[in-house]
């Protein structure tokens, strides 16, 4: 039986359009809460994964681009939670009038929430993020009003699609080189959706 070479396929990658939903949520919050003007901090990971980190940052910027009053006053890389907590703590000290923090991945989001809580600025500085986990779901459901919304991926669907693609490749069938699944916006304004997804994440982890 002839051997079939597997093709390299990118599946479930977060491209700009998928993260723009969080940018739009930030824009809506700035318009509603801050009268259309806000100082924003960005916690990225471009030095770690340039392509993916850059795509997520572009998606966020695209989401807030139509709001001239949203000013990104600082951008730093910090993709691990402890690292991000330290970075955001310093940012909060240097920018006491900061209104919004957006983080490009789960570690950055966890660190941002931790730093805001530790600084006693819950409800004053609002955090938005990327990726979804049971911990981030708990943050969205918490009463402290720190984490506002995140754009999550679809891990089960990514796994299923990856398996389907591998089978097609082994059978010699054509496959797409890049497959992007749309991100899902999870917000504290829709707690039932967050609770339902949290239960699903728990079930998938067992």
QUIRAKA-V342510 format. One record per backbone hydrogen bond with DSSP energy under -1.0 kcal/mol. NH is the residue of the N-H (numbers start at 1). CO is the residue of the C=O. If there is no record, write none. Layout:
[[NH CO] [NH CO]]
This chain:
[[10 177] [12 179] [18 15] [20 16] [22 19] [23 19] [24 20] [25 21] [26 22] [27 23] [28 24] [29 25] [30 26] [31 27] [32 28] [33 29] [34 30] [36 30] [37 34] [38 69] [40 71] [41 100] [42 74] [43 102] [44 76] [49 45] [53 49] [54 50] [55 51] [56 52] [57 53] [58 54] [59 55] [60 56] [61 57] [62 58] [63 59] [64 60] [67 64] [70 67] [71 38] [73 40] [74 40] [76 42] [78 44] [84 80] [85 81] [86 82] [87 83] [88 84] [89 85] [90 86] [91 87] [92 88] [93 89] [94 90] [95 91] [98 95] [99 39] [100 39] [101 126] [102 41] [103 128] [104 43] [109 105] [110 106] [111 107] [112 108] [113 109] [114 110] [115 111] [116 112] [117 113] [118 114] [119 115] [120 117] [121 116] [124 121] [125 121] [126 99] [127 146] [128 101] [129 149] [131 151] [137 133] [138 134] [139 135] [140 136] [141 137] [148 127] [150 186] [151 129] [152 184] [158 154] [159 155] [160 156] [161 157] [162 158] [163 159] [164 160] [165 161] [166 162] [167 163] [168 164] [169 165] [170 166] [171 167] [172 169] [173 168] [179 10] [184 152] [186 150] [188 148] [190 187] [194 190] [195 191] [196 192] [197 193] [198 194] [199 195] [200 196] [201 197] [202 198] [203 199] [204 200] [205 201]]
